[in-house]
Amino acid sequence: MTERRRVLITNDDGIHAAGLRWLARAALAAGFEVVVAAPDYEASGSSAALTAVYRDRRLAVTPADLGTDLPVEAFAVQASPGYVVMLAAIGTFGRPPDLVLSGINRGANTGHVVLHSGTVGAALTAANHGIPAMAVSLDALPGEDAAESLTEYFRAADGDWLHWATASEIACRCLSIVDKLPPETVLNVNVPNRALDALAGLRQARLAPFGHVQMAVAEAGEGYVRTTVERATNRLAPDTDTALLANGYATVTVITAVREVPSPLDLDDAMPSRCGEPRAEGGEAPGGR
């Protein structure tokens, strides 16, 4: 009998976030064996950081109850999302996963600033360990007014105005794409905050130069600074993820884990002399023959 594929569900919004439960439901509906493990605290913006709280050389890994509609193993971990994925890869939560799903994040993760996302960072950590991965985010702002800080933005309360079911359905439909990705890549999925039948469609997108929100200095004084976070208004190419998302499209973008770039370098040019010691004319180091 063939074992069911095992999937790890994690996030950066914490073990009790609504989006985590919706993503677990999508994985269960797709027939996976599901295990859930996520930080026991808000870890948004943590990228792929490997941070954890050890006491007496022990890391707290506590069983979590996700409710009667999700009869799956779940663990709250005092660690960042990337660290949780590494723990899963070495068998901390049972058999290592065949797939990692991260999200559903409250707030889009678009543009080059996905570098800072804990949601995307967890998926990239999985890819770096040879595990296929997908990050899923719902484009939701806490309101029309600018948030006072990134922390306030990411901690906005869940509510009926968030279309988790739409993001869950899109995630389920995108699962078949993940297996076809090149090695060490991640599928980054962003979904507009609207009903499924109100989506403009599903489009592959390239990363925008920046994300869907931007931070600005609102006030600065002696010994302090106050920032705001608001939706970006910069003009974007229409095929970018930020632009398509704003126009009602769910987007998918293939991004890479850390890898070197083939770029031949002339190292001879760096070696003849010590740093700060000028080269003699003709390229010979001072004192050379």
C-alpha positions as CSV (number, residue, x, y, z in Angstrom):
1,M,0.0,0.0,0.0
2,T,1.4,3.4,-1.0
3,E,1.8,6.0,1.7
4,R,-0.2,9.2,1.3
5,R,2.0,12.2,0.7
6,R,2.7,14.1,3.9
7,V,2.4,17.9,4.0
8,L,3.6,20.3,6.6
9,I,1.3,23.4,7.1
10,T,3.1,26.3,8.7
11,N,2.8,30.1,8.7
12,D,4.2,33.3,10.2
13,D,1.0,34.6,11.7
14,G,1.1,32.0,14.5
15,I,-0.6,28.7,15.4
16,H,-4.0,30.3,16.1
17,A,-4.3,32.3,12.8
18,A,-7.4,31.7,10.7
19,G,-5.4,31.3,7.5
20,L,-3.5,28.4,8.9
21,R,-6.7,26.4,9.4
22,W,-8.0,27.3,6.0
23,L,-4.8,26.0,4.3
24,A,-4.9,22.8,6.4
25,R,-8.5,22.3,5.1
26,A,-7.3,22.7,1.5
27,A,-4.5,20.1,2.0
28,L,-7.0,17.6,3.6
29,A,-9.4,18.1,0.8
30,A,-6.6,17.3,-1.7
31,G,-6.0,14.0,0.1
32,F,-2.8,14.7,1.9
33,E,-1.6,13.4,5.3
34,V,-1.4,16.7,7.2
35,V,0.7,17.8,10.1
36,V,0.5,21.4,11.3
37,A,3.4,23.2,13.0
38,A,3.7,26.9,13.4
39,P,5.2,29.6,15.7
40,D,3.4,30.1,19.0
41,Y,3.8,33.9,18.4
42,E,3.4,36.5,15.6
43,A,6.5,36.1,13.4
44,S,5.6,38.2,10.4
45,G,8.5,39.8,8.6
46,S,10.9,37.1,9.9
47,S,12.1,36.1,6.4
48,A,14.0,32.7,6.6
49,A,15.4,33.5,10.0
50,L,16.4,30.6,12.2
51,T,15.4,31.9,15.6
52,A,14.2,29.8,18.5
53,V,13.7,30.1,22.3
54,Y,15.6,27.4,24.1
55,R,15.4,26.9,27.9
56,D,17.8,24.4,29.5
57,R,18.8,23.4,26.0
58,R,15.2,22.4,25.2
59,L,12.8,24.0,22.7
60,A,9.1,24.0,23.6
61,V,7.0,22.0,21.1
62,T,3.5,22.0,22.5
63,P,0.5,20.0,21.0
64,A,-2.2,22.5,19.7
65,D,-5.9,22.0,19.2
66,L,-7.2,23.4,15.9
67,G,-10.8,22.5,16.5
68,T,-13.0,19.5,15.8
69,D,-13.2,20.2,12.1
70,L,-9.4,19.7,11.8
71,P,-8.5,16.3,13.3
72,V,-4.8,16.6,12.5
73,E,-1.6,16.7,14.6
74,A,-0.7,20.3,15.4
75,F,2.2,21.8,17.3
76,A,2.9,25.3,18.6
77,V,6.7,25.9,18.5
78,Q,8.7,28.7,20.1
79,A,10.6,29.3,16.8
80,S,10.4,31.2,13.6
81,P,8.7,29.7,10.5
82,G,12.0,28.8,8.8
83,Y,13.2,27.1,11.9
84,V,9.9,25.1,12.1
85,V,10.5,23.9,8.5
86,M,14.0,22.8,9.4
87,L,12.7,20.9,12.4
88,A,10.2,19.1,10.1
89,A,12.9,18.2,7.6
90,I,14.8,16.3,10.3
91,G,11.7,14.4,11.5
92,T,10.7,16.4,14.6
93,F,7.0,16.1,13.9
94,G,7.1,12.6,12.5
95,R,8.0,11.5,9.0
96,P,9.6,14.4,7.1
97,P,7.1,16.1,4.8
98,D,6.9,15.6,1.0
99,L,5.5,19.1,0.6
100,V,5.5,22.3,2.6
101,L,2.6,24.8,2.4
102,S,3.0,28.1,4.1
103,G,0.1,30.5,4.9
104,I,-2.5,31.5,4.3
105,N,-0.9,34.8,5.2
106,R,-3.1,37.8,6.2
107,G,-1.7,40.3,3.7
108,A,-0.2,39.9,0.2
109,N,3.4,39.0,-0.4
110,T,4.3,40.5,-3.7
111,G,7.3,42.2,-5.3
112,H,10.9,41.9,-4.3
113,V,10.1,42.6,-0.7
114,V,9.0,38.9,-0.4
115,L,12.6,38.7,0.8
116,H,11.4,39.8,4.2
117,S,8.3,37.6,4.4
118,G,8.2,34.9,7.0
119,T,5.5,33.1,4.9
120,V,7.8,33.0,1.8
121,G,10.9,32.4,4.0
122,A,9.4,29.2,5.3
123,A,8.7,28.0,1.8
124,L,12.2,29.0,0.6
125,T,13.7,27.1,3.5
126,A,11.8,24.0,2.4
127,A,13.1,24.4,-1.2
128,N,16.6,24.7,0.2
129,H,16.1,21.3,1.7
130,G,14.8,19.8,-1.5
131,I,11.2,19.8,-0.4
132,P,8.6,21.3,-2.9
133,A,6.8,24.3,-1.4
134,M,4.1,26.8,-1.9
135,A,3.4,30.1,-0.1
136,V,-0.1,31.5,-0.1
137,S,-1.3,35.0,0.9
138,L,-4.6,36.8,0.9
139,D,-4.5,40.5,-0.1
140,A,-6.0,42.1,3.0
141,L,-5.4,45.4,4.6
142,P,-6.8,46.2,8.1
143,G,-8.6,49.3,6.8
144,E,-8.3,52.3,4.5
145,D,-6.3,54.2,7.1
146,A,-2.6,53.7,7.2
147,A,-1.3,51.5,10.0
148,E,1.0,53.0,12.6
149,S,3.6,50.3,12.2
150,L,4.3,47.0,10.5
151,T,3.4,45.2,13.7
152,E,0.0,46.8,13.8
153,Y,-0.5,46.0,10.2
154,F,0.3,42.4,10.5
155,R,-1.7,42.0,13.7
156,A,-5.0,43.3,12.3
157,A,-7.9,41.3,13.6
158,D,-9.5,38.7,11.5
159,G,-13.0,39.4,10.4
160,D,-15.9,38.4,8.1
161,W,-14.5,40.8,5.4
162,L,-11.6,38.3,4.8
163,H,-12.3,35.8,2.0
164,W,-10.3,32.9,3.4
165,A,-12.4,30.4,1.4
166,T,-11.3,32.0,-1.9
167,A,-7.6,31.8,-1.0
168,S,-8.1,28.2,0.2
169,E,-9.7,27.2,-3.0
170,I,-7.0,28.8,-5.2
171,A,-4.4,27.1,-3.1
172,C,-6.0,23.7,-3.6
173,R,-6.1,24.3,-7.4
174,C,-2.5,25.3,-7.5
175,L,-1.2,22.2,-5.7
176,S,-0.9,20.4,-9.1
177,I,1.6,23.1,-10.3
178,V,4.0,22.6,-7.4
179,D,5.1,19.1,-8.5
180,K,6.1,20.5,-11.9
181,L,8.3,23.3,-10.6
182,P,12.1,23.2,-11.2
183,P,14.2,22.1,-8.2
184,E,14.8,24.6,-5.4
185,T,12.0,26.8,-6.4
186,V,8.8,27.9,-4.7
187,L,5.3,28.8,-6.0
188,N,4.3,32.1,-4.5
189,V,0.5,32.6,-4.6
190,N,-1.4,35.8,-3.9
191,V,-5.2,36.0,-3.9
192,P,-7.4,39.2,-3.9
193,N,-9.7,39.6,-1.0
194,R,-13.0,38.9,-2.8
195,A,-15.4,36.1,-3.5
196,L,-14.2,33.3,-5.8
197,D,-16.7,34.2,-8.6
198,A,-15.6,37.8,-8.4
199,L,-11.9,37.0,-9.3
200,A,-10.7,38.3,-12.7
201,G,-8.8,35.1,-13.2
202,L,-5.5,33.4,-12.3
203,R,-2.4,34.7,-13.9
204,Q,1.3,34.0,-13.8
205,A,3.2,37.1,-12.9
206,R,6.7,38.5,-12.4
207,L,7.8,40.2,-9.2
208,A,7.1,43.9,-9.0
209,P,10.0,46.1,-7.9
210,F,8.3,46.6,-4.6
211,G,5.4,45.1,-2.7
212,H,1.7,46.0,-2.2
213,V,2.4,48.1,0.9
214,Q,5.1,50.6,1.7
215,M,6.6,52.0,4.8
216,A,7.3,55.7,5.2
217,V,8.5,58.0,8.0
218,A,5.6,59.9,9.5
219,E,7.5,61.7,12.2
220,A,11.1,61.8,13.5
221,G,12.4,63.5,16.6
222,E,15.2,63.2,19.0
223,G,15.6,59.6,20.0
224,Y,12.6,58.3,18.1
225,V,10.9,57.7,14.7
226,R,7.3,57.0,13.9
227,T,6.4,55.1,10.7
228,T,3.2,54.4,8.7
229,V,2.3,51.5,6.4
230,E,0.0,52.1,3.5
231,R,-0.9,50.6,0.2
232,A,1.7,51.4,-2.5
233,T,0.6,53.8,-5.2
234,N,3.6,53.6,-7.5
235,R,2.9,52.9,-11.2
236,L,3.6,49.3,-12.1
237,A,4.0,47.2,-15.3
238,P,0.7,45.4,-15.9
239,D,2.2,41.9,-15.8
240,T,3.7,42.3,-12.3
241,D,2.1,40.5,-9.3
242,T,1.3,43.7,-7.4
243,A,-0.5,45.2,-10.4
244,L,-2.4,42.1,-11.4
245,L,-3.5,41.6,-7.8
246,A,-4.8,45.1,-7.6
247,N,-6.8,44.4,-10.7
248,G,-8.6,41.4,-9.2
249,Y,-6.4,38.5,-10.4
250,A,-5.0,35.8,-8.3
251,T,-1.3,35.5,-9.2
252,V,1.4,32.8,-9.2
253,T,5.1,33.5,-9.4
254,V,7.9,31.0,-9.4
255,I,10.8,32.2,-7.2
256,T,14.1,30.6,-6.3
257,A,15.8,29.6,-3.1
258,V,19.4,30.7,-2.4
259,R,21.7,29.8,-5.2
260,E,24.8,31.1,-6.9
261,V,24.6,33.1,-10.1
262,P,27.0,32.0,-13.0
263,S,29.1,35.1,-13.4
264,P,32.8,34.6,-14.2
265,L,34.9,37.0,-12.1
266,D,38.5,38.2,-12.8
267,L,40.0,37.3,-9.5
268,D,43.5,38.0,-10.8
269,D,42.6,41.7,-10.7
270,A,41.9,41.4,-7.0
271,M,45.0,39.5,-5.9
272,P,48.3,41.2,-6.9
273,S,48.4,43.7,-4.0
274,R,47.2,44.1,-0.5
275,C,44.0,46.1,0.1
276,G,44.7,49.8,0.1
277,E,48.1,49.3,-1.6
278,P,48.0,50.9,-5.1
279,R,49.1,48.9,-8.1
280,A,52.1,50.0,-10.1
281,E,51.6,51.0,-13.7
282,G,51.2,48.1,-16.1
283,G,49.3,46.1,-13.4
284,E,52.3,45.1,-11.3
285,A,52.0,45.4,-7.6
286,P,54.5,47.8,-5.9
287,G,57.9,46.1,-5.4
288,G,57.0,43.4,-8.0
289,R,59.4,42.4,-10.8
